[in-house]
Amino acid sequence: MNKFKRDVLILNRAWQPINIKNVFECIKDVLKGRAFFADETYNPYDFMEWIEYSNMCYENDDTVLHFKLNKDNVFLVPEVLKMETNHFNSYRAPRLSKINVLRRDHFICQYCGKAGSKTSMNVDHVVPKCRGGKWSWLNLVATCRICNNDKADRTPKEAGLKLLNQPYRPQWNNVLDKLKKSKRAPNSWKFYIGKS
């Protein structure tokens, strides 16, 4: 898996979980001074401090997920980011993206019920784009490739398919509850998620 695309838990200024971003977006936020990397003990790190912390962790355990910056320095793949600016949109709902639609639908095709993975699943417009269907929470569902190809540019009814669940706009609390139960959440996330 691409290390830049790994999920990072985003915390607000009060250290409460508010969203998930990928590593690349988080590095940009830290470099622009909008956020700090964080560890499990409420310690914030700017970019250079994170490199020092990374080198120290790598000396103790060279199996930690990292990037080699040069022959002397490593950069741990961050798991938690603390924002220093207010991101009001993050409180309302997770950002609309393919991965968040798949998460909302539990990686289950909403037409046939087949479970899949991030790489094997697609996102389908219930009302096709060619008919004015929007890229929105209420018009997108997780789908397997077979159902997606079968449906093509038709409505579910025209394709002889029925939605298992109506699409909805998730609230962050729904996502947080799922993360608390997830076996895929890193231990560093559990420290912050469990307190919410």
Secondary structure by P-SEA (a helix, b strand, c coil): cccccbbbbbbcccccccccccaaaaaaaaaaccccccccccccccaaaaaaaaaaaaaacccccccccccccccccccbbbbccccccccccccccaaaaaaaacccccccccccccccbbbbcccccccccccccccbbbbcaaaaaaaccccccccccccccccccccaaaaaaaaaaccccccccccccccc
